[in-house]
Every structure is written in C-alpha cells, then in structure tokens.
C-alpha cells in the first residue's frame, strides 16, 4: 500500500490528537492577520476533510484564537463516507463527485452531500459499505461507499 501523503499544519493544542478528523474552513479570523505563522496554519484547502496522523508537540506557538496555543501536526486527506449511484460503486474505480440532489429535507441528504467533499474533484472508491440506509426520494439506486482522495 502506498504511503499517505501528509502535510504539516498548525491546530490548537487542545485539539491535537491522532485520529482527529476535521473540515478545514479557511482563514476566517481577523486575529490571524499579521501572525508570523499564519501561512502554516492556513496551508490546507478549504472545504476538504483532513485527519491528524501525527502530533509534533515539541513546539508551541502563542495564538490569540486557540486558548492553549497552537502545535504542529501532520495531516492527510481523510476518506469520506457518502452515497453514490450503484453503477459507480465499484471498488478502486475513479469517480468525479457531483452534488446532484437539491432535496434538503431528504433523510439521506447529509450522506449525499457530506462535509469535506469538493464538488467536481476526483476520488477513488475505497470500499463499498452496502446499500443506502433509506430509499432515495428521486428513485435512484444508491450505495454507501468510502471515497478516498486521489
């Protein structure tokens, strides 16, 4: 298996633990302007889901946003569990993810439009987890899958 491609970034010391998954929202804080380490804090792609794979807690950086300072961590893009058409749910196949359903009231809406996925980006179907937990209101045949970044 190929080694995960990682990136070093900074997060709050209270959050820094292996296995933590988060969606990077981008630089939304006025407090970050002028900070000497802001480029390292904000070096991820907004909207993507990441997982902490290592903590480098030997150095702490004072931070007006994070109460207990910020520490360096190694992150990798995290897999995303979602629903896709049954015809595309083939293990190890590449798919381009499209948000096609506008039905916000559907019980499966959060699985069809999960946080951390970028529309139009390519992913690999890592694992087919089974059938959709609910019947699609639009009559589509859906499978629950784990998508991994390419």
C-alpha positions as CSV (number, residue, x, y, z in Angstrom):
1,X,0.0,0.0,0.0
2,X,1.3,3.5,-0.8
3,X,2.3,5.8,2.0
4,X,-0.1,8.5,2.8
5,X,0.8,11.9,1.5
6,X,0.9,14.2,4.5
7,X,1.2,17.9,5.2
8,X,2.4,19.9,8.2
9,X,0.0,22.4,9.6
10,X,-0.9,24.0,13.0
11,X,-4.0,23.4,15.1
12,X,-5.0,24.2,18.6
13,X,-3.1,22.2,21.2
14,X,-6.4,21.1,22.8
15,X,-7.4,19.5,19.5
16,X,-4.1,18.0,18.6
17,X,-4.5,14.2,18.8
18,X,-4.0,11.4,16.3
19,X,-7.2,10.4,14.5
20,X,-9.0,13.7,14.9
21,X,-10.9,14.5,11.6
22,X,-11.9,18.0,10.6
23,X,-13.0,20.0,7.6
24,X,-10.7,23.0,7.0
25,X,-12.9,26.1,6.7
26,X,-10.2,28.5,5.6
27,X,-8.9,31.6,7.2
28,X,-11.9,33.2,8.9
29,X,-10.2,35.1,11.7
30,X,-9.2,38.7,11.8
31,X,-6.8,37.7,14.7
32,X,-4.7,35.8,12.2
33,X,-3.7,38.9,10.2
34,X,0.0,39.7,10.8
35,X,0.7,36.4,12.7
36,X,4.2,35.1,11.9
37,X,2.9,31.5,11.5
38,X,-0.4,32.1,9.7
39,X,0.9,30.6,6.4
40,X,1.4,27.3,8.2
41,X,-2.0,27.5,9.9
42,X,-3.7,28.2,6.7
43,X,-1.9,25.9,4.2
44,X,-4.8,23.5,3.7
45,X,-7.5,23.5,1.0
46,X,-10.8,25.0,2.3
47,X,-13.7,22.6,2.3
48,X,-11.6,19.4,2.4
49,X,-11.7,16.8,5.2
50,X,-8.4,16.0,6.9
51,X,-7.2,13.5,9.6
52,X,-4.4,14.1,12.1
53,X,-1.9,11.4,11.6
54,X,0.9,12.7,13.8
55,X,1.4,15.3,16.5
56,X,4.6,17.3,16.7
57,X,4.0,18.8,20.2
58,X,7.6,19.8,21.0
59,X,7.0,23.4,20.0
60,X,4.0,25.5,21.0
61,X,3.1,28.8,19.3
62,X,1.2,31.5,21.1
63,X,-2.2,32.0,19.4
64,X,-5.0,34.5,20.0
65,X,-7.5,32.0,18.5
66,X,-6.5,28.8,20.3
67,X,-6.6,29.1,24.1
68,X,-3.7,26.6,24.8
69,X,-1.5,27.7,21.9
70,X,-1.1,26.0,18.5
71,X,1.1,23.0,17.8
72,X,2.3,21.4,14.5
73,X,0.6,18.3,13.3
74,X,0.9,16.0,10.3
75,X,-2.4,15.7,8.4
76,X,-3.6,13.6,5.5
77,X,-6.8,13.9,3.5
78,X,-9.5,11.8,5.2
79,X,-11.7,9.3,3.4
80,X,-15.4,10.4,3.2
81,X,-18.5,8.1,3.6
82,X,-21.1,9.1,1.1
83,X,-23.9,7.8,-1.2
84,X,-23.2,7.4,-4.9
85,X,-25.1,5.8,-7.8
86,X,-24.9,2.0,-7.7
87,X,-23.5,1.9,-11.2
88,X,-20.4,3.9,-9.9
89,X,-19.9,1.9,-6.7
90,X,-17.1,-0.3,-7.9
91,X,-14.1,-0.7,-5.6
92,X,-10.9,1.0,-6.8
93,X,-12.8,2.9,-9.6
94,X,-12.2,6.7,-10.0
95,X,-15.3,8.9,-9.8
96,X,-15.8,12.6,-10.2
97,X,-18.1,13.7,-7.3
98,X,-21.2,15.8,-8.3
99,X,-23.9,17.2,-6.0
100,X,-27.0,16.3,-8.0
101,X,-29.7,16.3,-5.4
102,X,-31.3,19.6,-4.1
103,X,-33.7,17.9,-1.7
104,X,-32.5,19.3,1.7
105,X,-35.4,17.6,3.6
106,X,-34.4,14.1,2.5
107,X,-33.3,11.8,5.3
108,X,-30.2,10.8,3.3
109,X,-29.3,14.4,2.3
110,X,-26.2,14.6,4.6
111,X,-24.9,11.3,3.1
112,X,-25.4,12.6,-0.5
113,X,-23.7,15.9,0.3
114,X,-21.2,15.1,3.1
115,X,-18.9,17.7,4.6
116,X,-15.4,17.6,3.4
117,X,-16.0,16.6,-0.2
118,X,-15.2,19.0,-3.1
119,X,-17.7,19.0,-6.0
120,X,-16.1,18.0,-9.3
121,X,-13.0,16.6,-7.6
122,X,-11.9,13.1,-8.4
123,X,-11.9,10.3,-5.8
124,X,-11.3,6.6,-5.6
125,X,-14.0,4.2,-4.3
126,X,-12.1,2.7,-1.5
127,X,-14.8,0.4,-0.1
128,X,-18.4,-0.4,-0.9
129,X,-20.1,-0.4,2.5
130,X,-23.6,-1.5,1.4
131,X,-26.9,-0.2,0.3
132,X,-28.3,3.2,1.1
133,X,-29.9,3.3,4.6
134,X,-33.1,4.9,3.1
135,X,-34.8,4.7,-0.2
136,X,-33.9,7.6,-2.5
137,X,-36.8,10.1,-2.9
138,X,-35.8,10.6,-6.5
139,X,-35.9,6.8,-7.2
140,X,-32.1,6.4,-7.7
141,X,-30.3,3.2,-6.8
142,X,-27.6,4.3,-4.3
143,X,-24.7,2.6,-2.5
144,X,-22.9,3.7,0.6
145,X,-19.2,4.0,-0.1
146,X,-16.0,5.3,1.3
147,X,-14.3,7.7,-1.1
148,X,-10.6,8.3,-0.8
149,X,-8.6,11.3,-2.3
150,X,-6.5,10.5,-5.4
